[in-house]
Amino acid sequence: MSTNTLAYSSTSETAVQAAARERHGTFLVILGGLILGTMGVFVIEGAQDPMTTIAFRCTAGCLALLLWGALSGRLPEIRLTGVELFGAIGTGVLMTASWALHFAAIPRTSIGVSTVVFHIQPFWTMALGAWLLKEKVSAKQVIATVLAFIGLTLTTGLMDGGIGMSEGYVTGILMSLTGSFIYAGVPLAAKVLKSVSSYALAWWQCLVGAVFTVWWPFLHGWPDHWSSVGWLVGLGVIHTGLAYAIMYAGFSRLTTGRIAVLQFVYPMTAFIMDWLIYGHALSMIQMLGLVLMSVALWSVKRGK
């Protein structure tokens, strides 16, 4: 076999491996987004204030990941030092701060407005990835992201009647906008910390979040019913431990441009769950928004 043939064969195998890695990463991010899309049900049924919800989410997620790591033999992965430890703690701080700002913005604006503003985050992720990581962002990825964001805006129902400017509205917008920018650093950090497993990264983030919020229920009261505790524990185990481990494994396999679009799976699923479970019927404009997001997600799955 000639040298040229060997080189061609090696190149083909590399291309096949890269394509398989990208498909796997896309599947993982979509799966994680679908899981996160059901989070609102657990939050509503848990019926607690935002800080108590975050405290339970992070604490339960941390303990669940710790148990799973012990049973699966992956516990040594969480022993981080130096830059890796600093990076893992840093992403935990970013995640907790973004949640706090987003939840604080909701009563000042509305769920729909806060969600729209917070999901400007993929634009931040794409821009920061191109600037800091020097990643190439294709025109198709930019168009798909813009299309998905337009779809998200339509799906919230803001175009059906508009909103009024209430007291603290501008403050709420700034909170949610700041939260979206802060959270944009999480997927970027997951890509940079390639030597840190998705399991370790998710565990450290849960630990940091628990440390920052676990004091809240001690000062402001615990849930009155065991059913609420069950929903909140499920929120930590399923939507923090499981979902984040899955998504971070996917982030490390994809470019920031593709990650930016695929993250719209989460809000799209959330709107559908709200419709199916709580009977919040979607208008024609909201249905159009779901179609636009679906087209954007389909296009990014078809190629770069």
Secondary structure, DSSP 8 states (H G I E B T S, - for coil): --HHHHHHHHHHHHHHHHHHHHHHHHHHHHHHHHHHTTHHHHHHHHT--HHHHHHHHHHHHHHHHHHHHHHHT-GGGG---HHHHHHHHHHHHHHHHHHHHHHHHGGGS-HHHHHHHHTTHHHHHHHHHHHHS-----HHHHHHHHHHHHHHHHHTTHHHH-----TTHHHHHHHHHHHHHHHTHHHHHHHH-TTS-HHHHHHHHHHHHHHHHTHHHHHH---SSHHHHHHHHHHHIIIIIIHHHHHHHHHTTS-HHHHHHHTTHHHHHHHHHHHHHH-----HHHHHHHHHHHHHHHHHHH--
